[in-house]
Amino acid sequence: MDLDKAKEEEDDEEKEKEEKMMIIMSGSIENQSYRHPIKGLIIVQLFLGYVFLVTGLFVNLLQLLSAFFIWPFNRALYRQINYHLATVIWSPLTFIYQWWSNSDIVVYIKPEDLENLRRENAIWLGNHRYEVDWLLGWVITQRLGLAGGSKILGKSSLRALPIIGWCWYFTESIFLRRQWDSDKAVLERDMQRLVEDFPKNYNFTLFLSCEGTRYTNEKRLDSMKVAREKGLPELKHHILPRTKGFALLIRGLHKHITAVYDINVAFQTPQSPELSNMLVGQRCLAESFIRRIPITEIPYDDEKKAAEFIHKLFQEKDKIFDYFVQHGTFDGAGNPKATNLHRRKQDLIIELCCLIFIGLPSIYLFIKFLLTASIFSQLIFFLIVIAGVIGVRLMLRTATRPKLSTNTNKQD
């Protein structure tokens, strides 16, 4: 008996060692600090930031010119042009995720829903739990060929951000001040303008986070106090959703969209990813569980029923995310794994073109500058470059970390 017990303990130890090895090999240790020897170099980070800065500002200039000279006369043509210009701006970001860091996302969705997703205007309701969950939305739309039509419903300060915020503005994202009296009029106006003369064979996806802010447990606890006051079920993994904006959106867009998509995203590794992880080459693995809800199933003409619909939806979202927490995957939660949603080479080609036509000439001019310029001029140049790269990082950080007072749900 002692020998058998000793053998069982030895087998258990071997299994534990194997499991630890599999964890290490899969890179799922949250605190791992993987750093690619080349991709992690500061000079490489500066170069990528510089190319993105120049590319983005040049595209913003083209968008500005199109707004002055095309929008007043032909809105459909303006939207077609900016659809492709926006794709150029979003591509370097999806490139970082899919190609630079070789990160991936597995999507669980019904095949018929995936086919509908490729060809219809829709609202995407996401969970806002991570710093980079917005990036996953772009990655999915890029794989669907819809990146140029992606829009957001966000806070008004975002449109002041160079490159990303300006692109959102020119592609007709909707910006709010978090003050319902003024926001209601803005929503009604911008919704109607968005759907007027929208070009055929082009589709838009409007990203919306009903939680209004990125998840923290402190915010969840505060919102659950409101839930108890209203007699609503408590949520374990989400903040109590805001309902007024969604109800108004559905009422204004129900004739122009065919479905609402419930998007749930979660990271397997690392558990709290940041853009800096991907910039140094760290591979991230994510999953998404997507459900299609036909617009005919959503009560658009009754604000109270629309609010009830959203609360019920978030209770379902909470159960779906809890399944991921318990099992480490959405596999088995109800939807099959999409087998035909692989990364496309479009963002890789666009980034390579930017590196060739902007990066290489800049390297030549930079070397020539170092050989001919004075030390003072070189110092000024380096300070400008560093300030520009820091500005890009701050811009991305601001875009991904919206601040909202925790009493928002009480106001709603």
Buried (B, 14 or more C-beta within 10 A) or exposed (E): EEEEEEEEEEEEEEEEEEEEEEEEEEBBBEEBEBEBEEBBEEEBBBBBBBBBBBBBEBBBEBBEEBBEEBBEEBBBBBBBBBBEBBBBBBBBBBBBBBBBBBBBBBBBBBEEBBEBBEEBBBBBBBBBBBBBBBBBBBBBBBBBBBBBBBBBBBBBBBBEBBBBBBBBBBBBBBBBEBEBEEBBEBBBEBBEEBBEEBBEEBBBBBBBBBBBBBBEEEBBEBBBBBBEEEEBEBBEBBBBBBBBBBBBBBBBBBEBBBBBBBBBBBBBBBEEBBBBBBBBBBBBBBBBBBBBBEBEEBBBEEBEEBBBBBBEBBBEBBEBBBBBEEEEBBBEBEBEEBEEBEBBEBBBEBBBBBBEEBBEEBEEEBEEEEEEEEEEEEEEBEEEBEEBBEBBBEBBEBBBEBEBEBEBBEEB
